[in-house]
């Protein structure tokens, strides 16, 4: 681990016609089921949303003072993903992500775990 962990920084959205979706990285072979969550954030155009299958999850439940770290990375369409950085989520959201990963959450016809989670994807953007 690095001497000091970096906090995740959302890339600015391209404009008001865009959203972020989240992909849960599958558990690596040999890793413990409760090992840390790694996710990727990808920007998509609202005009393309009909092409992207995802589920929505709200985090507004549980104790907001109990936070756990996950690792997030910006998925760059034109190049590799950024190195994962820490992002703090509620304990309940962390548990939900662990359960989704444990159940190999998949959407029909999709090979990744596409989600829109307000606590992660709805970062306040300035245009």
N, C-alpha and C positions, 0 to 999 in steps of 0.2 A: 504494500500500500504506500501511496505517496505520504510524505511527511505531513502534509496538510491537505485534507480532502477538499476538492473544489465543489461549490454549490452549483447545481444545474441552472443554466440561463436559457430561457426560451428564446429562440430566434424570432425576430418580429415577423408577424404575418405579412404577406404581400399586400393585403388590403382587406376591406370589409367583406369581400366575397370569398373568404377563405376560412377554414377551420383546421384544427389539429386533430389527428386520430392517434391512438396509442396501440402499440403492438407489444404483447408480452413475449419475452424471449423464453423458449422452452427450457425446461430443466436439463442441464447438461448431464451426460451419462456419469453415474457414480456419485453425483451430488446428493446431499441430504434434501428431503422434500421441503424442509422449512428453511433452506438456504435462501439468501437474499434475492429479491426480485430485481430483474433487469428488464427495462422497457425501452422502446424507441418511439419517438414522437415524429410524426410526418405531417406536413402541411398538405391539404387537399383543397381544390377549388370547389365551392358549393355547386357550381355548374356540373361537376363530375361526381357528385355524391351518389347519383343513381347508379354509378358504376362501382362504387365502393360499398361493400357490405360491412356494417359495424353495428354493435349494440351500445346503448347508452347506460351509464351507471352513475348514480348520484352518491356523493359521499356525505351528505348532510345528516349523519347519524353517528352516534357514539360520542365519546369524550374527546373534544377537540384539543385538550391539553396533553393527551397521550399520543406522541408522535414517534414514528419509526422511519428509518431511512430506506429508500429504494434507490436504484441507480437508473438514471435516465440519460438518453443520448438522442441528439437530433439526427434524424435520418435525412441525409442530403441526397436529393434526386440526382445531382450531377457528380457525386463522388461518395467516398466512404462515410459512414456514420462518425459523428464526433465521439471522443472517448467518454464513457459513462461517468456522470457526476452525481453527487448526492442530491436527493429531493425528498423532503420530509412529508409524510402522509399520516393520516390518523391510523391508529391501531386497527380499527375496523376495516378501513380501506386496504391496508396491508394484508389482513386476513382474507379479504375477498379476492385480492390478486393471487395470493397463495392458493386458495381454493380453485380459482379459475385455471391456474397453471396445473395444479394437481389433477384436475379433471380433463386436462388436455383440451381446453376450450378452443373450439374451432367453429367457424361459420361455414355453412354449406358452400363448397366450391372455393374456399379460401384456405391457404396453407399457413396463415398467420393468425394471431389473436387480435383482431381489430376491435377496438373499443373507443368510445368517446366518454371520458370521465371528467366531469366538471372540475373536480379538484386539481386536475393535472392539465387538461387541455384548454380550459377557459381562463388562461392567464390574461390579465388586463393588458391590452395592447394600445399603443398610441399611434395614431395615423397622422 
